Amino acid sequence: MRETVDNASRLEAVSLETLREQTSDPFLRWSVPDTGLLGAWRVGDSFAVARTRGLRVAMPAPWVLMLGEPTDVSALIDELPQQLGAVPGGVTVSASAYPLVPADQWGLRVRGRWDYRVTSSAPATSEDVRVREVDDPAAINELLDAGNSDAHVRPGEPRIHSWLGVSDDEGLACVGALTVTENGGAHLRGITTAPRVRRQGLAWAVSAALTVRGLREVSPEVALGVYTDNAAALALYSRLGYTRVHHLVSAARAS
């Protein structure tokens, strides 16, 4: 009981706008919209934001983002059920603090371990690979089905700025989407290379072109998420100048 009282006294309710100003966090700036906001809180330099839905529609509610050092995030974890009137249906948490989440008690299972990465610098684009606009939904879906069936973007979905890709004699060989978040931020999604042409630099060329377009036409920073078990993608985005802002774990109740 004493720990709960102490944690409650440390908890500071803040507006999302204030939290963005205080932290200058790119995740809050570009990827956490005001819509569906249930509340935002700080403990020290760590914070939590609760919303009625997750980063993706499939994430159960209420969804909570918790970022910061384990000690302070622990205080947020202790207080959130009381603040929300329910345990979270899904969470995205700094990886170092995730072991403190009472996942079994809340009925959560890990959905992914991933990095949130950002760049504000345009990479060099390839002169050897012709990257073009792609406006063939069937071809995009066929490639995604073959090489990236769990892609978090599909043709026809809202907030797609453009699809760019590379073709060869057999059809679409690599593709990726530039999307725009509710906050107006450029975000890369669905970078996919056909199995027949992997390790030929096509993903690098498409990602570089999408990044340049995002910086030129959408926002002063471009973000992306990448699973941390994808060593090739991590290396690719590092070479393109994407810096890791957060190392995260997402978990949710079974839908």
GISULNOR-V895432 format. One record per residue. N is the residue number from 1. RES is the residue in three letters. SS is DSSP state (alpha for helix, beta for strand, coil for the rest). Layout:
N & RES & SS
N & RES & SS
This chain:
1 & MET & coil
2 & ARG & alpha
3 & GLU & alpha
4 & THR & alpha
5 & VAL & alpha
6 & ASP & alpha
7 & ASN & alpha
8 & ALA & alpha
9 & SER & alpha
10 & ARG & alpha
11 & LEU & coil
12 & GLU & beta
13 & ALA & beta
14 & VAL & coil
15 & SER & coil
16 & LEU & alpha
17 & GLU & alpha
18 & THR & alpha
19 & LEU & alpha
20 & ARG & alpha
21 & GLU & alpha
22 & GLN & alpha
23 & THR & alpha
24 & SER & coil
25 & ASP & coil
26 & PRO & alpha
27 & PHE & alpha
28 & LEU & alpha
29 & ARG & alpha
30 & TRP & alpha
31 & SER & alpha
32 & VAL & coil
33 & PRO & coil
34 & ASP & coil
35 & THR & coil
36 & GLY & coil
37 & LEU & beta
38 & LEU & beta
39 & GLY & beta
40 & ALA & beta
41 & TRP & beta
42 & ARG & beta
43 & VAL & beta
44 & GLY & coil
45 & ASP & coil
46 & SER & beta
47 & PHE & beta
48 & ALA & beta
49 & VAL & beta
50 & ALA & beta
51 & ARG & beta
52 & THR & coil
53 & ARG & coil
54 & GLY & coil
55 & LEU & coil
56 & ARG & coil
57 & VAL & coil
58 & ALA & coil
59 & MET & coil
60 & PRO & coil
61 & ALA & coil
62 & PRO & coil
63 & TRP & beta
64 & VAL & beta
65 & LEU & beta
66 & MET & beta
67 & LEU & beta
68 & GLY & coil
69 & GLU & coil
70 & PRO & alpha
71 & THR & alpha
72 & ASP & alpha
73 & VAL & alpha
74 & SER & alpha
75 & ALA & alpha
76 & LEU & alpha
77 & ILE & alpha
78 & ASP & alpha
79 & GLU & alpha
80 & LEU & alpha
81 & PRO & alpha
82 & GLN & alpha
83 & GLN & alpha
84 & LEU & alpha
85 & GLY & coil
86 & ALA & coil
87 & VAL & coil
88 & PRO & coil
89 & GLY & coil
90 & GLY & beta
91 & VAL & beta
92 & THR & beta
93 & VAL & beta
94 & SER & beta
95 & ALA & alpha
96 & SER & alpha
97 & ALA & alpha
98 & TYR & alpha
99 & PRO & coil
100 & LEU & coil
101 & VAL & coil
102 & PRO & coil
103 & ALA & alpha
104 & ASP & alpha
105 & GLN & alpha
106 & TRP & alpha
107 & GLY & coil
108 & LEU & coil
109 & ARG & beta
110 & VAL & beta
111 & ARG & beta
112 & GLY & beta
113 & ARG & beta
114 & TRP & beta
115 & ASP & beta
116 & TYR & beta
117 & ARG & beta
118 & VAL & beta
119 & THR & beta
120 & SER & coil
121 & SER & coil
122 & ALA & coil
123 & PRO & coil
124 & ALA & coil
125 & THR & coil
126 & SER & coil
127 & GLU & coil
128 & ASP & coil
129 & VAL & coil
130 & ARG & coil
131 & VAL & coil
132 & ARG & beta
133 & GLU & beta
134 & VAL & coil
135 & ASP & coil
136 & ASP & coil
137 & PRO & alpha
138 & ALA & alpha
139 & ALA & alpha
140 & ILE & alpha
141 & ASN & alpha
142 & GLU & alpha
143 & LEU & alpha
144 & LEU & alpha
145 & ASP & alpha
146 & ALA & alpha
147 & GLY & alpha
148 & ASN & coil
149 & SER & coil
150 & ASP & coil
151 & ALA & coil
152 & HIS & coil
153 & VAL & coil
154 & ARG & coil
155 & PRO & coil
156 & GLY & coil
157 & GLU & coil
158 & PRO & coil
159 & ARG & coil
160 & ILE & beta
161 & HIS & beta
162 & SER & beta
163 & TRP & beta
164 & LEU & beta
165 & GLY & beta
166 & VAL & beta
167 & SER & beta
168 & ASP & beta
169 & ASP & coil
170 & GLU & coil
171 & GLY & beta
172 & LEU & beta
173 & ALA & beta
174 & CYS & beta
175 & VAL & beta
176 & GLY & beta
177 & ALA & beta
178 & LEU & beta
179 & THR & beta
180 & VAL & beta
181 & THR & coil
182 & GLU & coil
183 & ASN & coil
184 & GLY & coil
185 & GLY & coil
186 & ALA & beta
187 & HIS & beta
188 & LEU & beta
189 & ARG & beta
190 & GLY & beta
191 & ILE & beta
192 & THR & beta
193 & THR & beta
194 & ALA & coil
195 & PRO & alpha
196 & ARG & alpha
197 & VAL & alpha
198 & ARG & coil
199 & ARG & coil
200 & GLN & coil
201 & GLY & coil
202 & LEU & alpha
203 & ALA & alpha
204 & TRP & alpha
205 & ALA & alpha
206 & VAL & alpha
207 & SER & alpha
208 & ALA & alpha
209 & ALA & alpha
210 & LEU & alpha
211 & THR & alpha
212 & VAL & alpha
213 & ARG & alpha
214 & GLY & alpha
215 & LEU & alpha
216 & ARG & alpha
217 & GLU & alpha
218 & VAL & coil
219 & SER & coil
220 & PRO & coil
221 & GLU & coil
222 & VAL & beta
223 & ALA & beta
224 & LEU & beta
225 & GLY & beta
226 & VAL & beta
227 & TYR & beta
228 & THR & coil
229 & ASP & coil
230 & ASN & coil
231 & ALA & alpha
232 & ALA & alpha
233 & ALA & alpha
234 & LEU & alpha
235 & ALA & alpha
236 & LEU & alpha
237 & TYR & alpha
238 & SER & alpha
239 & ARG & alpha
240 & LEU & coil
241 & GLY & coil
242 & TYR & coil
243 & THR & beta
244 & ARG & beta
245 & VAL & beta
246 & HIS & beta
247 & HIS & beta
248 & LEU & beta
249 & VAL & beta
250 & SER & beta
251 & ALA & beta
252 & ALA & beta
253 & ARG & coil
254 & ALA & coil
255 & SER & coil
